[in-house]
Amino acid sequence: MLGTKNVLQPGCLCLLYAAMANEYIWIGFLLIDFMAAVIVYRLFGRVGLYCLIVMNIIVCNIQVMKIVKLFGLTTTLGNILYASIFFSTDVLSEMYGKEEARRYLEALKPFGYVGTLIPERYGGPGLTHMDWAILHEELRGCWAGLGGVVGITSSSSHGISESENVELKRRVLPGLLSAKTISCTAITEPNVGSDAGAIETKAVLDGDHYVINGTKMWISNGTIADYVVVVATVDRSKGARGICQLLVEKEVSPFTAREIKKIGVKAFPTAELIFDNCRVPRENLLKAPGEGFKRALRGLTFARCNAAIASVGVAQAAINASIAYVKQRPQFGKLIGQFQLIQEMIADMVAEVEASRLLTYRAFYLLDKGQIARKEASMAKAYATEAAVKVTSKAIQVHGAYGLSEEYPVERYFRDARVYTIPDGTTEIQKLIVAREVLGLSAFV
């Protein structure tokens, strides 16, 4: 599905040889990888080293595990994966600046993470929604914060590519697709959350410019974005028919961004954006009044699928950590993985994640088929995000006191999972959407 050009990566080949040699030769791979890490660290410093590590994990998970399973090879791939993760948990939680984010994006670009869905005719990878799901399940389980940065800039770039503004696409997309620039979308406001049609931010046409005034809240990538797709209204009395979309270039049309700290996914920048008489060239109109809201709703459907797959990735990472732990933690003269109540928790966790994954992949599949998939996206988002909270909580329980320590990853997985139940419509909103689609009766005003 991901194509030969993505499978035949040098790192993948090294890992494949190690897997085929079973339990003995993979040590040789680690020595080679260690030497490569030393060279990269000396040339590019800490950021270069992190990028190499992330690529190792992604290649190992996405490519080798699939190949090993396909040919029935037996190897402890978990050993390879955990050996690759030789940086601390703190690294995955710390915030980084725009330049570091760009370098991470550049490192992930060969794997199809940058502009994933953008067609090849515009210079994008031209991958499918299902490809997106596979890529992001793996990356979110490795580093949810980086996955968020990648996902937001890629999804907002895709929205730009769907605009009828040919000149704007010609000017903006090359930078986004080369990972030289970063983008985001700004919908939510201090007084506007689930009711996206009540946008208060105004865009008033003044000659050759739109003048934007208003505040946006909880904007992912807000502090590091070069481009912001701003959803605003030209006339509040028109409701959804007055909502448009404008592309705000920070260098041309400055605005204020303030970082908002969160309980989880801490390496994923989230901001308050303040537009005070922000003048945006008229030619930066992406979607005309009336069309802007429709595009925003389509974007929310995809965003819900994205939150679901992120939750699946984080929950699966918690399961992997728990399995590894119960297989090495002794109590009462035997491994705790042999105790029935521990096995019950592991079985429940696996079932929750498998159900979440199937719901989520079905929604992505329907998007590939051109369907709206509103009900399926909301079901996936509601179920997968809540399941991830339960699974990561059980992972902490499995680890006992160690689960409460920052020295183990499961407390981070729990905090990350808890975040995903809120954005792009809370769990309660998703249930109302599903019921509306099934009953034909709306609970919304």
GINORVEN-V468972 format. One record per backbone hydrogen bond with DSSP energy under -1.0 kcal/mol. CO is the residue of the C=O (numbers start at 1). NH is the residue of the N-H. If there is no record, write none. Layout:
BEGIN
<<CO | NH> <CO | NH>>
END
This chain:
BEGIN
<<3 | 7> <4 | 8> <7 | 9> <9 | 13> <10 | 14> <11 | 15> <12 | 16> <13 | 17> <14 | 18> <15 | 19> <16 | 20> <17 | 21> <19 | 22> <21 | 24> <25 | 28> <25 | 29> <26 | 30> <27 | 31> <28 | 32> <29 | 33> <30 | 34> <31 | 35> <32 | 36> <33 | 37> <34 | 38> <35 | 39> <36 | 40> <37 | 41> <38 | 42> <39 | 43> <40 | 44> <41 | 45> <45 | 49> <46 | 50> <47 | 51> <48 | 52> <49 | 53> <50 | 54> <51 | 55> <52 | 56> <53 | 57> <54 | 58> <55 | 59> <56 | 60> <57 | 61> <58 | 62> <59 | 63> <59 | 64> <60 | 65> <63 | 67> <64 | 68> <65 | 69> <66 | 70> <67 | 71> <68 | 73> <75 | 77> <76 | 79> <76 | 80> <77 | 81> <78 | 82> <79 | 83> <80 | 84> <81 | 85> <84 | 86> <90 | 93> <90 | 94> <97 | 101> <98 | 102> <99 | 103> <100 | 104> <101 | 105> <102 | 106> <103 | 107> <104 | 108> <105 | 109> <108 | 111> <108 | 113> <109 | 112> <115 | 118> <116 | 127> <118 | 126> <119 | 122> <119 | 124> <120 | 123> <128 | 132> <129 | 133> <130 | 134> <131 | 135> <132 | 136> <133 | 137> <134 | 138> <135 | 139> <136 | 140> <137 | 141> <138 | 142> <139 | 143> <143 | 147> <144 | 148> <145 | 149> <146 | 150> <147 | 151> <148 | 152> <149 | 153> <150 | 154> <151 | 155> <152 | 156> <153 | 157> <154 | 158> <155 | 159> <156 | 160> <157 | 161> <158 | 162> <160 | 163> <164 | 166> <165 | 169> <166 | 170> <167 | 171> <168 | 172> <169 | 173> <172 | 176> <173 | 177> <174 | 178> <175 | 180> <175 | 181> <176 | 179> <182 | 226> <182 | 227> <184 | 229> <186 | 231> <188 | 217> <192 | 189> <194 | 196> <195 | 198> <201 | 233> <202 | 213> <204 | 211> <206 | 209> <208 | 282> <209 | 206> <210 | 280> <211 | 204> <212 | 278> <213 | 202> <214 | 275> <216 | 273> <219 | 222> <219 | 271> <221 | 224> <221 | 225> <226 | 250> <227 | 184> <228 | 230> <228 | 248> <229 | 186> <230 | 246> <232 | 244> <233 | 203> <235 | 238> <236 | 239> <238 | 241> <239 | 242> <240 | 243> <242 | 234> <243 | 290> <243 | 292> <244 | 232> <245 | 286> <245 | 287> <246 | 230> <248 | 228> <249 | 253> <256 | 274> <258 | 272> <265 | 268> <269 | 221> <270 | 260> <271 | 219> <272 | 258> <273 | 216> <274 | 256> <275 | 214> <278 | 212> <280 | 210> <281 | 284> <282 | 285> <284 | 247> <287 | 245> <288 | 291> <288 | 292> <291 | 295> <292 | 296> <293 | 297> <294 | 298> <295 | 299> <296 | 300> <297 | 301> <298 | 302> <299 | 303> <300 | 304> <301 | 305> <302 | 306> <303 | 307> <304 | 308> <305 | 309> <306 | 310> <307 | 311> <308 | 312> <309 | 313> <310 | 314> <311 | 315> <312 | 316> <313 | 317> <314 | 318> <315 | 319> <316 | 320> <317 | 321> <318 | 322> <319 | 323> <320 | 324> <321 | 325> <322 | 326> <323 | 327> <325 | 328> <325 | 329> <326 | 337> <329 | 336> <331 | 334> <334 | 331> <335 | 338> <336 | 339> <339 | 343> <340 | 344> <341 | 345> <342 | 346> <343 | 347> <344 | 348> <345 | 349> <346 | 350> <347 | 351> <348 | 352> <349 | 353> <350 | 354> <351 | 355> <352 | 356> <353 | 357> <354 | 358> <355 | 359> <356 | 360> <357 | 361> <358 | 362> <359 | 363> <360 | 364> <361 | 365> <362 | 366> <363 | 367> <364 | 368> <365 | 369> <366 | 371> <367 | 370> <373 | 377> <374 | 378> <375 | 379> <376 | 380> <377 | 381> <378 | 382> <379 | 383> <380 | 384> <381 | 385> <382 | 386> <383 | 387> <384 | 388> <385 | 389> <386 | 390> <387 | 391> <388 | 392> <389 | 393> <390 | 394> <391 | 395> <392 | 396> <393 | 397> <394 | 398> <395 | 399> <399 | 402> <400 | 403> <401 | 404> <402 | 405> <405 | 408> <409 | 413> <410 | 414> <411 | 415> <412 | 416> <413 | 417> <414 | 418> <415 | 419> <419 | 422> <426 | 430> <427 | 431> <428 | 432> <429 | 433> <430 | 434> <431 | 435> <432 | 436> <433 | 437> <434 | 438> <435 | 439> <436 | 440>>
END
